Amino acid sequence: MRRTFFLPLVLILLSACSPQPRNSSDKPLIGITCSRSSKGATQLAVTYTEAITKAGGVPVVIPTLETEEEAQAILAAVDGIVFSGGEDVNPAWYGEEIWNETVHIDYIRDHSDSLLARAALATDKPILAICRGEQLINVMLGGSLWQDLPSQKMPKNRHGGGSTHTIGLEEGCILAQLMGPDSLLVNSYHHQAVKDPAPGIHVIAYDEDGIVEAYETDQILAVQFHPEKLVKEGETRWIPLFETFVERCK
């Protein structure tokens, strides 16, 4: 069943390889990684595709991949990539064993996302990493995670269930430029977070408990919360975040 998703991807690859150059006014193709259902079907919340579409991009849903060649072909075809939320990142990637029963891993997705992350980081194409995506990219760059915030960090942490909390922004960072310098109210759907930031990333936002909520590099914007859900809920002030990302992908 998984391979049925490759028909549109093949068409995209053929288009990308066409001798006709893409016009700078064309809408950029934005790849988005996916979760898998309990039956192994590719699945992705429409909030991601809708946010990219509203921002002027063309979303391309990426199924789980098996080889480096597939990942490189995808990255050659798209103009940027969104690493979406979902399952916990395998702690083996950062040299730890599973902490407790709250840690749930999809090994197939981990393998696929690691291939895509390495392929993306080897290019200069923009990356937007959300929730699990933020955690994944940090790990791929050499950082580590809190596997279970309530038991490892502190029980008062805001985590999971769509709870809201405030974050403080570093002056002059991309989020401050887009949203203003004041603290922001954001949503939480996670129980893991960045513990040790990877070398080379710049943390730009923390919550009141000291949890990393966003970081950036010249290539990456990564957030722990879910701005695409906020857009879906009518928070139009978050659309410029996606518009800025899509513009960088042109």
N, C-alpha and C positions, 0 to 999 in steps of 0.2 A: 504493500500500500504506500510505503514511504516514497517509492520511486515515482509515483504518479505526480508528485509535486515538481518533478524535474522538467516536465514539458514546458511550463511557462518560463522556468529558469533557462532552459536551452534556447528558447526564443529570445530571451533577454541577452544571453551570451552572443547569439548570432547577430543581434542588433548592435551590440557593443563592438563587435568585430567588423561591422560594415565599413566599407571604404569611405562612406559619406561621413564627414565630420559632424559632430553634434554641435548645434548652435548654442551659444552661451545663454540664450534665453530659454532653452529647453528646461523642463522641470527635472531636477536631479533624481536619480534612482537611489532610494534609501533602503538598505537591507535591514531586516529586523529579525533577531533570533527568537526562537519559540520554545515553549515547554512541550511536554508530551502527556497525553492522558494516560489513565491506568491501563488502557488497552493499546497504548503505543501510538495513538493518532497525534499528529501535529496539532497544537492548539496555541492560540494567542488571543489575548483580550483585544477587542476592537478599539479600545482606547488608544492604543499605540498607533494603529493605522490611521485612525481619524485625526489624531494630533498632527501626524506628518502631512496628511492631505490638507488640513486647514492651513498648515504652514507653507504650502506650495510645493511639497515634494511628492514623489510617487513611491508609496511603500511597496517593498518586495519582501514577502514572507519567506524566510529561510528555514527549511526543514533540517532535522539533524543530519549531519554529515559523517562520513567514515574516514576520509583520506585527506592528506594535505593538498593533493591535487584539486579536490572538490572545493576546499576552502579558498585556495588561490584563484580558482576560476570565478567563484562568487565575488571575491574582492576585486577582481579585474573588471567585473561587470557593473558593480554599484559605485556610487559616488561618495557614499558614507555609510556608516553602520550604527544601528542602535542595539545595544546589548540589554535585553529586557529582564524583568524580574522573574522570580520563580523559586525553584528548589535551592537548598543549601549547596554551597561549594564544597567539594570533597576536601576535608582537612589534610589528606595525604599530599595535596598540592603544596601545602606550606609546612610539611614535616610534622604533623600532629595526628594522633589517633582520634576517632570519633569521641566526643566529650560525653554525651548522654543520649537518651532515647528521643530527645526532641530534634535531633539532627537527622534530616531526611535527604538522601542523596539519590539523584538519577545519574548513574554512571555513564549512560549513553549520552545524555545531554552534556555532562561534564566533558566528555571526550570531544564532542562536536564543538562546544563553545571554546575549548582550549585551542583547537585547530583554527577556528575563526579569529580568536583574539590574537594569536601569534601572527597570523597572516595580516590582520589589520594593523597591528603595531609595527610590522615590517614595511608598511606604506606610510604615506603622509596624509591619508584620507581621514576626515574627521570622524571621531567616535563620540557617541552620546551613550553613557552607561547609567542605567537606572536600577536601583535596589540590588538585586543579585548581580546585575551587570557591573555596578560600582565595586562590589566585593570581588567579583571575578577578575576584573582588570587589575585591581590592587594586588591580588595574589599572583597573577601572571607576571607582574613586574617585580615580584619579590617581597611583597608584604604579607601580613597575616590577618586573621579575623578573630573576633569574639564569636565562638560557636553558639553560645546560648547566653544572651545578655542577662536575664534574670538571675542565673546561678553563677555566672562568672564575673559580672561587672557590678551591678547593684540592682536590687529588686524594684526600685522605683522607676526604672527606665521605661520610657514610652515605647511600646513595641506592639506590633501586630494589631489586628482588628480594625484598622482604619482610624486609630486614635490620632488626635492632633496635638501638636506642641510647637514651640517657637525655636528658631535657630538664629544664631548671630552670624553676620557676614563680615568678612574682612573688607576693609575699605578699598575700593577701587577694583575689586574682583569682578568677573563677568556677571555673576548673579546680582551684585550690588549695582552695577551699571544698568542692568535690565529691570530690576525690581525696586531699586532705591536702597539707601544705606541702612534703613531701619531693620530690626529683626523681622523675620517672616514666620507666618503660621503655615506649617506644612503637615502632611499626613504620614502615618507610619503603618507599614504592612510587613514588618520584619522582626526577627528575633536574633539576627546576626548583624555584625557591623565591622568596619575596619578597626583592627587593634593596632598593629604596627604599620603605618603608612609606608608604601614602597619607596625606595630611593628614586628621586627625580620627580615625584608628584608634589603638588603644592596644595595643602589643605586650606580651604577658603571658608568653611562653615562648620560650626559645632553646635550641638544642642546644649541645654542647660546642665546636662549630666556629663558633658565632655565627650560625647560620642561624635565621631566624624560624620558630618552630614553632606559634605560636598568637597571635591577636590578638582584640580585642573592641571593640564599641561598645555603646551602649544597645540597638541593634537586632540586632547581629551577633555570633555566636561562630564563629570561623574557626580550623581546625586543619590543619596540613600532613600529619599522619599519618592513619591510618584506624581510628577507634574502632569503626566498625561491623564491621570484620573481627575486631577483638579480642573483641567480643561473640560473634561466630560461633564463635570459637576457645575459648569458655568463660570469658573474662575478664568475669565478671558485674559486677565493680566499675565497668565503664564504662557499664552500663545507666543509672545516675542522670544521666549527661550527656544522654542522649536523653530521659529522663523530664522533666528540667528544661526542655529545649527544647519538648517536647510540652505541658507545663503552661503555658508562656508563650504557646503558640498558642491556648489555649482562650479 
